[in-house]
Amino acid sequence: MEIKFDEHNDWIIVRLGGKLNIHSAQEFKFGIRNYLSSKKHILLDFKDVENIDSVGIGCLLYCQQEIHNYEGLLRISGLNEQIKIIFQVTRGYEIFEIYEDSEIAMGQRDIAA
């Protein structure tokens, strides 16, 4: 899994690539933990994520709880069609804030624009 971190205003943008699964979950959690105390919101850009398994979903739930403990927001953007199906089946749309693109997720562009 590739993980890149960028800062933009009050947001940490985490650009993910590859697979979020049992093999990459610890690396992902460790990277997120480094930014929790910054009191910023976190946007997960899934544009280049190929697959996510149940461990990856569990990892997202853990991170969401930790971010909320620091009074931050966790948002997800850029799901491809395969990942959208996984989030539909696992009811991820009911649990996570999911947006079509990162600008909308960070409030830089209106949904209607």
Secondary structure, DSSP 8 states (H G I E B T S, - for coil): -EEEEEEETTEEEEEEEEEESTTTHHHHHHHHHHHHTTT-EEEEEEEEEEEE-HHHHHHHHHHHHHHHHTT--EEEE---HHHHHHHHHTTHHHHSEEESSHHHHTTSS-TT-
